Amino acid sequence: MKKRIAYFVLICFSPLFSFAQRPAQGPISTSIFNPKEQGYSLVWVDDFLGNQLDSTKWKPRGLGKRALGYVSKEAIQVENGLLKLKALQRNDSILISAVGTQGLFMPRYGYFECRAQLQKSPGVWGAFWLQSPRLSEGINPGLYGAEVDIMEFFKKLGTDIVSHNVHWGPYGADQQSTRGMQSYLKGVSEGFHTFGLEWTEDKYAFFVDGLKFYEARSGVSRIPEYLILSMEIPNELNDLLKTVYPDEFLVDYVKVYQKR
């Protein structure tokens, strides 16, 4: 117990810790979430078989300049049953990667899960999220949706911490947020783990390896949204000083369940 308290004190007062983030915490439930036992049925899945991205399910997203890098098809690979979202260095440029289901699959509510292995470096980061196509139109999440960050891995916050967040309203100073929710799970940065979200009409629940870490009732979208998997890059060059290229965010599968 003393070690755990010391860990939380270190996180809260570390210069790496942003005041936009909440202190890291363990799960709020010891029960493993099983969507089928909760009345959900599998409605959409991609196991990333074959040697190319399934164009009926995903398409590269946001190609071109993004923060300090460039989103490029070159950094997207499907191989050996895995989607490999890479960060690559090409001369003076950094290539990153993103795929999304916009216009192909845009559900409302359900349980969303990916099984993935997180990137090894600080600086760049893997992410699994939902996005509203109407986010810039207004501040009401029920009408205009939200960005729901199911999982992001900022290694500078700690090797055993994954982050979750919800943003609503147009990007900028007036955008609203739940503030970053930090889940502490020993060993989460090694090997494959599952990252999940249950989205209902009145709340979000965030899961790692089937364990519930947070519930949020702010910013709840009530419109269809699309899925995104990405390798992201920061805006500050100093954040990339310890990044080692190439790096990869590896995704084994994505599954979506809904209640009929």
N, C-alpha and C positions, 0 to 999 in steps of 0.2 A: 504494500500500500504506500509506503514512504517513497519508493522509487517512482510509482505512478504519479503521486502528487508533485514530486520534483520535476517530472517530465512536463506536466501541465504548466507549472510555473515557468519553466524554461521556454516553452512555446509562447506563453502569453507575453513575456517580456523580452523575447529575442528580437534583435533588429530586423530579422527576416520576416517577422510576423506582422502582417498588415492589419491595421485597425478595422479594415473592411471585413476581416475574417473573424469568426467566432472561435473560442478555444476548442481544441480537439476533444472529442469524447468517444467513448465506447458505445456499443449498441444499446438501444433502449428496450430491446426484447431479445430473449434467448431462444425464441421459436424460429425455426427455419421456414421462410415463406414459400409456400407451394401454390402457384397460381391456379392449378386445376382443382385443388382442394377448396379454393375460394370462389369457385364457380366460373373460372375463366377457361376459354378454349383457345388453342393456338390458331391464329388467323393469318400469320405471315412469318416467314423464316428465310434466312439466307445462311447456308453453311459454307459459302465461298469455295465451292467445288470447281474444278476446271482450272483454266489458266488465264482467265480474264474476268473483269467486272461484269456482272449480269446487268445488261443495259435495260432490262425490264424492271429492275428493282432500284438501281442506283445510277447516278451520273456524277462525274467530277463536278465539284462545286467551287465557285468563286475563283476561277482561273485568273492568274495575273497577280499584280502587286498586292501584298498583304503585310502590314507592319514592316518588319525588317527583311522580309523574304518574298518569295513568289510561290503561289500555289501552282503546281505543275503536274500534268499527267505522268511525267517521268517518275515522280515520287509515289505513284500508286501502283501496287503490284498484287496479283492474286496468284498464290503458289502453295502447293501442298496443303490445301484446305484452309488457308489463312489469307485474310486481307492484310497486306502489309502497307501501312501508312508511314512514309519515311520522311526524315529530314536529311537532306543531302547538301553537300557543299560543292558548288560548281564554279571554280575560279573565285571571283569576288561575290558570287551570289549564293544565297541559301534557298533551296527548294523545299517546300513543304507540301502537304497533301490534304485533301478533303473530298468526301463524297456525301451525297444527300439524296433523299427520296422525293424532293419537291416535284409535283406534277405527276408522280408515279404512284406514291402511296402516302396518304395524308390522313391518318386516323384521328379520332377524337376519343379520349379516355382509353384506359387499358393498363396492362402491365408490360413494360418494355425492359428487355434484358439483353446484355451482350456479355460474352465470355472473352476476356482479353488479357494480354500481357502488356504491362505498362512500359513506357520508354525507360532507358537507363540513365539518361543525362538530365541535369537541371537545365533550365533555360527554355528549351522547347517542351511542349507537353501534349499528351494524348487527351482526347475529349470525346464524350458520347453525349449528344444533346438533342433536344427538340427545339424547333424554331417556328414561329408564326409568320406566315406570309404578309400579315397586316400590322406587324409590330409598330411601324413608323406612323400609323394613322391616328393613334390616340392612346390615352393613358389607361382606359378601362380594359383590364385583362379579359373580362368576360366577353367583350365585343371584339377586341383587337389581338387577343392572345398574349403569349409570353415567350421568352427564351428560357428553357428549362435545362440547366446544366446537370444532367444525370450524374456525370462523373467527369472530373478533371484531375490530373495528377501533376501538381506543382512540386517537384522534388525538393525545392529549396525550403518548403515548409516541413519536410521530414520524410524519411523513406517509408514510413508506415501510415501515412495520412493521404486520404483522397478527399476531394472537395466537391461540394454540390452548391447550386445557387439557383435562384429564380430572378429574372429581370423582366420588367414590363414598362411599356411606354417607349417613345422614340429614344434612340441612343443620344446621349448628351447629359448635361448637368441635371436635368429634371427627371431622368429615368429612375424608376423605383427598383428596389432590390430587397430580398430577404436577408442580405449579408451572407457571406460565404459560410457554409456549414462544413465543418471538418470532421471526418470519420477516422478514428484511430483503430487500425487492425494490424496486429503484428504480422510482418511478412508479406503485406499486400503488394509490395514492389517486386516480389520474386514469383516467377511462375505465372500460371493463369488463374484468374479470379472472375467471378460474375459481378456485374454492376446493374442494378435494377431500379425501376421507378414504377410505382403504382400511381396513376393519375385518375382521379374521379372528379365529379362535378364540384366537390367542395374541398379537396385537399390533394397534396402530393405526399408520398412516402418514399424515402430513399433507402436502398438496400445495398449491402456488400456481402457477397457470399450467402445470400438469403437472409441475412440478419438486418433487421430494421434499425437504422441509426437516427433518422430524423423524420418528423412530419412537419409540413408547412401548409398553412391555410391562407396565406397571402399570395396575391398574384395568380390566382387560379384561372387558367384559360378555359373557355367553353367553346372553342372553335377548333376545327381540324388543324393539325400541325404536321410537319415533316421531320424525319430523322436525319441526323448528321453524325458522321464519324470523321474525326480530323486530327491531324498533327499541327498544333498551333505554334506561333512564334511571338515573342514579346515586341514591344516598341522601343525598349532601352537596350543599347548595345552591351552595357555592363552585365545584363542578365544572361548573356550568351558566352561569357568568358570561360565557363566550365563545361560548355556543351561539347560533346565528342561526336563527330560525324563519321560514318552514317549512323543514324539511330532509327528505331522502328517502334511503332505502336501496332501490335499484332492482335487481330480480331479473329477469333475462332468461329463465332456465330452471332447473329442478332435474331431475337425472337420477339414477336408481339402477340399478346393474348388479349382477348376482349370478352366481355359478357354479352351473350346474345339475348 
